[in-house]
């Protein structure tokens, strides 16, 4: 199954929801980074959450979701564009923790003290940025907490990543449900949704049984009429390029660039997101230096 996302709106217009499958893109990102089982589960959840958040944006906009905790993973960053392009990385991909009560210890790997920061590039002068303290460090609950606290949008989020013993991703996906104002006018529908979410098996179980975004939403909205607004593909896609890496070198400043030219015949710069490597020889470094001067 190719990765894709479905967005719906209830007939009453006060509940919107999205569901997606992200197995392929999560697998590609985790493989590129050589992520362990624990790191793959954590990174996969953040990638999936960012894909859902990116789908709420207007064309050309982008969201960055960053988890920084006191756990051994250090940091997880994922970016998603409204088009469905997703990328991300984890600070220490080799971290692998013992199972906790039979489950992958994502919260322990992220750490229970820290912050979730959401930055939205809305094509304005300054990006919008919201930060909340980590709530459970399980990722889904933290994203729901962010929406409720920072954007005042009551939300429910479910994320799942099934990692095989060899660290291959065999299932990944999730859902995001939000109550739009005036939410209080339709309390019964929201209450029914909450009960159904709690009664629904884990996202990974449903995906491994063959659930699609459509069937996942149909299950959650069993007695709530809705309309499908959009279906679009999701894929891993990095925005790096040699010109962008040139800008990164220029950002080092005149003094550091001079030192590189004097000390090295060539410099290798690696993209944190996709691990692509870019080589710059001395003549290229000298050209960048002249550009600064």
Secondary structure, 3 states (H helix, E strand, C coil): CCCEEEEEEECCCCEEEEEEECHHHHHHHHHHCCCCHHHHHHHHHHHHHHHHHHCCCCCCCEEEEEEEECCCCCEEEEEEECCCEEEEEECCCCCCCCCECCECCHHHHHCCCEEEEEEEECCCCCCEEEEEECCCCCCHHHHHHHHHHHCCCCEEEEEEEEECCCCCEEEEEEEEEEECCCHHHHHHHHHHHHHHHHHCCCHHHHHHCCCCHHHHHHHHCCCCCEEEEEEEECEECCCCCHHHHHHHHHCCCHHHHHHHHHHCCEEEEECCCCCCEEEEEHHHHHHHHHHHC
